Amino acid sequence: MSKGKLRLGVNIDHVATVRNARGSAYPDPVRAARLAEAAGADGITAHLREDRRHISDADIEGLMAALTKPLNFEMAATEEMQRIALRHKPHAVCIVPEKREERTTEGGLEVAREENRLAHFIAPLREAGSRVSIFIAADKRQIEAAHRIGAEVIELHTGAYCDYHAEGKFAERDDELKRLTDMAEFADGLGLEVHAGHGLTYETVQPVAALPQIMELNIGHFLIGEAIFLGLTDAIGEMRRLMDEARA
């Protein structure tokens, strides 16, 4: 049985990518976030990277001032990002791995090997009132570690599942979906709230959306790409429809 409506968090990072390609003031990520709210998003996700390759500090300021829906602030586990998060106190903070040379987040955070450091890192964020999420692979060891350090939420990395589908490796895709299914059940059994995201498209979203333990999907790059053809409102509306259909 479903636990309720599946929430959609829309990541607006790549609106900023387009803006920064020309060094201009447009398109405005805050405007995109407001459109996403009106189109049915339940929250907005933005990743402030250490190199500021897309979202800027000013964008975070603008989002905090303008949004009526919760902001999910994605960040690396660095002192600088912790200071920024503590200043803004967003609804949610999602700790993600980050390498400067990567195009996008390539995998889940290694929690088990850095358990003590991460436990101390997230404690002030929780005390400030932000919900702390850890972006991890569908791996039992990492989920157990996230639970031990005091995270309230995990976000399962769906990138491998989506890549296998895009490459036509359907047996591997189905194996990865089974892993996501099993680990969503396991995390839910520990009392963690389960989210998922990375690489999800219209073709891949429904099997993940159908998992009753998952309460939120965070989707960005695909939706911004589809918005070129459909407009942002219609692109989000179609994703919302597919999610609701899968959950019904």
Rosetta blueprint (number, residue, H / E / L):
1 M L
2 S L
3 K L
4 G L
5 K L
6 L L
7 R E
8 L E
9 G E
10 V E
11 N E
12 I L
13 D H
14 H H
15 V H
16 A H
17 T H
18 V H
19 R H
20 N H
21 A H
22 R H
23 G L
24 S L
25 A L
26 Y L
27 P L
28 D L
29 P H
30 V H
31 R H
32 A H
33 A H
34 R H
35 L H
36 A H
37 E H
38 A H
39 A H
40 G L
41 A L
42 D L
43 G E
44 I E
45 T E
46 A E
47 H E
48 L L
49 R L
50 E L
51 D L
52 R L
53 R L
54 H L
55 I L
56 S L
57 D H
58 A H
59 D H
60 I H
61 E H
62 G H
63 L H
64 M H
65 A H
66 A H
67 L L
68 T L
69 K L
70 P L
71 L E
72 N E
73 F E
74 E E
75 M E
76 A L
77 A L
78 T L
79 E H
80 E H
81 M H
82 Q H
83 R H
84 I H
85 A H
86 L H
87 R H
88 H H
89 K L
90 P L
91 H L
92 A E
93 V E
94 C E
95 I E
96 V L
97 P L
98 E L
99 K L
100 R L
101 E L
102 E L
103 R L
104 T L
105 T L
106 E L
107 G L
108 G L
109 L L
110 E L
111 V L
112 A H
113 R H
114 E H
115 E H
116 N H
117 R H
118 L H
119 A H
120 H H
121 F H
122 I H
123 A H
124 P H
125 L H
126 R H
127 E H
128 A L
129 G L
130 S L
131 R E
132 V E
133 S E
134 I E
135 F E
136 I E
137 A L
138 A L
139 D L
140 K H
141 R H
142 Q H
143 I H
144 E H
145 A H
146 A H
147 H H
148 R H
149 I L
150 G L
151 A L
152 E L
153 V E
154 I E
155 E E
156 L E
157 H E
158 T L
159 G H
160 A H
161 Y H
162 C H
163 D H
164 Y H
165 H H
166 A H
167 E L
168 G L
169 K L
170 F H
171 A H
172 E H
173 R H
174 D H
175 D H
176 E H
177 L H
178 K H
179 R H
180 L H
181 T H
182 D H
183 M H
184 A H
185 E H
186 F H
187 A H
188 D H
189 G H
190 L L
191 G L
192 L L
193 E E
194 V E
195 H E
196 A E
197 G E
198 H L
199 G L
200 L L
201 T L
202 Y L
203 E L
204 T L
205 V H
206 Q H
207 P H
208 V H
209 A H
210 A L
211 L L
212 P L
213 Q L
214 I E
215 M E
216 E E
217 L E
218 N E
219 I E
220 G L
221 H H
222 F H
223 L H
224 I H
225 G H
226 E H
227 A H
228 I H
229 F H
230 L H
231 G L
232 L H
233 T H
234 D H
235 A H
236 I H
237 G H
238 E H
239 M H
240 R H
241 R H
242 L H
243 M H
244 D H
245 E H
246 A H
247 R H
248 A L
